[in-house]
Amino acid sequence: MVLGFLLVIFGILILPTPAPGLLFIFLGLSVLALEIKWARELNQQGMQILERVLARLRKIFKRKDKKDE
């Protein structure tokens, strides 16, 4: 549990830098989700948002591929 909090805090601290801060935040939330209910729910919401974003990106790139042909 301590590791999860440390990863989230570290991710927040490095957000302004070019380092992958969001990756550390999501990794920390995933560790916390193993034991804490609110972290599990937040992690699920984040995954749903990520799936929607990826679906939109796939649509955009499929349109570009069709235009190129």
C-alpha positions in Angstrom: 0.0 0.0 0.0 2.9 2.4 0.8 4.4 1.6 -2.6 1.1 2.7 -4.3 1.0 6.0 -2.5 4.7 6.6 -3.2 4.2 5.9 -6.9 1.2 8.3 -7.1 3.1 11.1 -5.3 6.2 10.6 -7.4 4.0 10.7 -10.6 2.4 14.0 -9.4 5.8 15.5 -8.7 7.2 14.7 -12.1 4.1 15.7 -14.1 5.7 19.1 -15.1 8.8 17.4 -16.4 9.1 15.4 -19.7 9.1 12.2 -17.7 6.0 9.8 -17.8 4.2 11.1 -14.7 0.8 9.8 -15.7 2.3 6.3 -16.1 3.5 6.4 -12.5 0.1 7.7 -11.3 -1.8 5.0 -13.0 0.7 2.3 -11.8 0.3 3.6 -8.3 -3.4 3.6 -8.5 -3.3 0.0 -9.8 -1.2 -1.0 -6.8 -3.6 0.8 -4.4 -6.6 -0.8 -6.1 -5.5 -4.2 -4.8 -6.5 -3.1 -1.3 -8.6 0.1 -1.4 -12.1 0.4 -2.8 -11.9 4.1 -3.9 -8.7 3.4 -5.7 -10.2 0.4 -7.5 -13.2 2.6 -8.6 -10.9 5.4 -9.8 -8.8 2.9 -11.6 -11.8 1.5 -13.4 -13.0 5.0 -14.4 -9.5 5.7 -15.8 -9.5 2.5 -17.8 -12.9 3.3 -19.3 -11.7 6.8 -20.3 -8.6 5.3 -21.8 -10.7 2.8 -23.8 -12.9 5.6 -25.2 -9.8 7.6 -26.2 -8.3 4.6 -27.9 -11.5 3.9 -29.8 -11.6 7.5 -31.0 -8.0 7.3 -32.1 -8.7 4.1 -34.0 -11.6 5.8 -35.8 -9.4 8.7 -36.8 -6.6 6.6 -38.1 -9.0 4.4 -40.0 -10.5 7.4 -41.8 -7.0 8.6 -42.7 -6.1 5.2 -44.1 -9.3 5.2 -46.2 -8.5 8.7 -47.6 -4.9 7.6 -48.5 -6.1 4.7 -50.6 
